[in-house]
Amino acid sequence: AKRIEKPWLIVHGDQDEAVPLKEAQVLHRFSRNSTLNIIKGAAHTFGASQPWMHTEFPRDLEKVVQLTIEHFKQE
């Protein structure tokens, strides 16, 4: 993380059961070019599952998509 020179986006759910939020915070702290977005109530998959049998994205995954789009627009 310390060597990444390009701006990068870290998105993490505060209810992630697989990777503790602390891990995202550590990555962010070590990188001067990162943006950390914490999605309240979001779990590890942001509400998605495999196979996806629905016609709409889960609310939390939609937030991730929007944050990602905004991140790349800034470049």
N, C-alpha and C positions, 0 to 999 in steps of 0.2 A: 504494500500500500504506500509506503514511503517513496517508492520510485516511480509511481504513476504520475506522469506529467500532465496528461490530458484531464479535463474536467470529467468527473464521473458521478453517477447517481447511485445511491444506496437506498433501497426501499425495503422496509422491514415491518412486519406486523408485530404489535406489542403482545399478541397472544400466540406467537409462534411456538408450537410444542416440540419442534425438531431442532431449531437453532435459537439459542437465547438471544434476546435483544442486545445484551452486552456485547456480543460479537460484532454486530453492526456498528455499535458505538465505538468500539476499539478501532475498527477499520477507519471510521470517520475521523477519529482523533489522530491517527497516524498519517492521514493524507491531507495535504493542504489544498487539494483540488477537488474534494468530494462534497457532495450535498447529501445530507441524510434526511429522509422523509420517513416518519414512523406513522403507520396507519393504525389508528386505535381500533381495537377489537378484531384485527385481522390475524388469521392463523397462517401457517406455513405456506399453504397453497392459495391464499387470498380468496378462498371460497370455491375454487375450481376443483374438478375431479376428472379422472380418466376412466372410462370414456365420457366425454361431455355430451349430454343428450338434450341440452336445452338450447333455446334460440337466442338467449341474451347472456352477456357476461355477468358474473356475480358482481355485486356492488364494489367489493374491495379490489377485485381484479380490474375493474373499470378505472378505479383510482390509480392503480399502477400504470395502466396504459396511458392515462392522461398525464401523469407526472413524467412518463418517459417521452411522450410527444413534446411536452413543454421543455424538457431538458435538451432535446435535439434541436428545437427551434432556437435556443440560445446560442448554439454553436455557430 
